[in-house]
């Protein structure tokens, strides 16, 4: 499989001496839906900044669809659409003009720029706002405008830096389904996010970056298989005592009808339910205590590779 | 990018710039018109009538070329410095920086935007001056060339200021403390003949002197300095400002982290 993005030994030291990237290697395959995760200040935005030319790298190489940014950055940039974390459009410009102007920067003829503007404003449900100044849009509309603008030149690689931050649930879900459609149509997508559920739901592959280093780079499914313990919250149909225990399972009673149970890798849920049934305790509902990826993520950050058992 | 794409990118920047200064015409086109009418009334009519001829012309005829040039200089500079700094401040310059548009096209586009406003204001002021005096044109080709080159130079100067500016104070310091004094001391209101030899020699370090005099020669046929030398100096300043601006863009100083 050829690569959409190939990063080798990428490093970045800012003028204040802060070493944001310490020689990272990263491969993103064409057509992938890839998540770049990490805590604040880990180096996610710096990595994205280098790829789209807003940050000058200190060392290493970056190739976008085989084009080395040191040899032909304009050629590489043609393939990239970027949705930054912060709103960065001219608030006084009209929504339609923002898209048409961006298309012009990529050399699209005016007729095609108009056509694409219409297409993406429709797809992001902003067509009705085309003659409105960007400052009059709601927060969610501004997010969608940023995505429409990034797509107007139809890039092969779309990079989104926390696209759903501060977005309500309904809009987040509609953005997810839009991004999935886009990916299904062949666009490679790289996503940074703090919502682990988002990464688990959308992405096939994942890299976790911490303190300027990649500490995990694998498939989401493979990563989830590393889980040694998964914690479930059970709502019970009858009260239990505060010192309630189940043989073979670590439990915690949070209130008389709510039980947290840690299930080790290899233990089955059937066994757990059998034990509860024997004790005459019906389970009315059940959920993960935290997002599964979140448990792994926290474990990885806290303990390094060896702490993957969340 | 191929030639057609580059042309599209350039025109996109230019159209955006023209759209910007025409959208806010009350801030960009109206004030210089009002200011220059006041200059024409006060320095031309009221005070000028008591000064008598200068350089062989009525005082108002003498100052009109300088005032037109002053308007062109100020507005070319102001357009680029405010537009580019505004884009930097609001971060929408990133729209351009992440695109494949070559740096020289970005620079050319913003410069052309500054020239467009400079020429627009220059034309408005020229038309207004006709209400106060008869404008003699000695050499139309030279006049247009000088206005164009001057506008290019000060658009580039505005660009450099915008790159280095960190806040809105920084984009007003240069026009207030450098541009305005140089303009007033650049022979807009008087002939170099009025200065003592020392101050006349010192005045030759002022780039605006060459522009005002070359322009005045194009209109009136009189100049304090040789026109070919003045043109050569303007071109030299442009070449230096162009390559320095391009260097700033290429190196990403204050634009990319």
Interface residues (C-beta under 8 A of the other chain):
Chain A: X14 X49 X52 X53 X54 X55 X56 X73 X74 X75 X77 X78 X80 X82 X84 X86 X88 X89 X90 X91 X92 X97 X101 X102 X104 X105 X106 X107 X108 X109 X110 X149
Chain B: X1 X2 X4 X5 X6 X8 X9 X11 X12 X13 X15 X16 X19 X23 X87 X90 X91 X92 X94 X95 X96 X97 X98 X99 X100 X101 X102 X252 X256 X257
